Amino acid sequence: MTVFLALVLAWELVTSDWVEDRARSSRPTVVPIGRAPQGAMAGSVALTRSSAPTGIVMAAVTSEEAITNALIQTNATNWLSYAPPGDSGPAGRAQMIRTGPNRASLSAEVLRSVAAARPGSLWIIGNEPNVVGQDFDPALDLAENAANYIRTFRDARAAIIDADPSARFVLGNVLNFDATCTGCEGQISGRAFLDAVVTAHGDPFPVDAVWGLHAYEIDWDNLPTVRVDQTIREIGSFREFVNTLPGQAGKPIILTELGVIWGFPQLCWEGDQISGCGHALDGDGVGRYLETLIAWLHAHRDSMSIEGWFLFANFANPEPFAVEYGGIALLDSPHKDATLSRFGRIVARLNASTVAVP
């Protein structure tokens, strides 16, 4: 069955009574052209060599305690959400500053306050700024989007560094690098966006810059999307690109999102929503994905200066356009008493076996 698909991004409500408002999910999803879908948190330390390099994207949690539980259960030490920067919550959070059409009205005073409260944090600049529906503004051209991205980075950095000279800034965070999407149209490659960002920045990037990538296989003609070959190639190409930038050779790269788009062997439409056509999620395939990719990341962590990675996600409800969730859920619920899923047990075991390096 041939279906002409477009790549869009959807909203995910984070149901927490302590998180500021709601957070936006960066989970890539699909709908046919012309058929639109209906319808966080704080405390941070930088990834360190002595901590498990695996972080978690907290896509759906009900409390601060739920985040703490997720970290303990999976033996992870780092996490991120899509909520505005804040200074509450467990340690290990990478702060996120949205860009483009999703740029929040964050005063310099707010940024300085968070930076002072959480010294040494990673500050992720932008969430898939090459993707319409996330941080790419379709009303502007590529050069204008890149210029706005750099403007946001410079404004935020000036305020944050004033309060915390040890802060670091994760630039890029594009959805893939050279790969776009099979079965989709209109996605700007990460390389094209970052080339425009380099041009917009002009001067060499500051010493506190590190580089982030979202790595997913997006191939709707070959489901489930549980193969690691493309992801490994994308990481390698991204590493080579960063090495070509003045003053950035060997700088750390961080996979600010990593996961599975659709773990079902098929995709069917049920009205305006997609489903797995009654099939079970390919648990064996997803498990092999985790085992193979995380083993590869550990094996190449030093040689490629891969500082760490964030798996999507602790738990995620079905997107508004989907009958069921098709990705990785490390826990069986978003609550503080959640227990490990089959995939969470794999990640917990791999994290527990990580050898600390002073």
ABEGO torsion letter per residue (X at the ends): XBBBBBBBBBBBBBBBAABBEBBBBABBBBBBBGBBBBXXEBEBBBBBAABBABBBBBABBABAAAAAAAAAAAGBABBBBABBBBABEBBGBBBBBBBEAABBBBBAAAAAAAAAABBGBBBBBEBGAABBGBABBAABBAAAAAAAAAAAAAAAAAAAAAABAABBBBBGGBBEAABBBBGBBGBBBAAAAAAAAAAAAGBBBBAABBBBBBBBBBBAABOBBABAAAAAAAAAAAAAAAAABBGABGBBBBBABBEBABABABBBBBEABBBAGGBBBBAAAAAAAAAAAAAAAAAAAAAAGBAEBBBOBABBBBBAABABBABBBABABABAABBBBAAAAAAAAAAAABBBBX
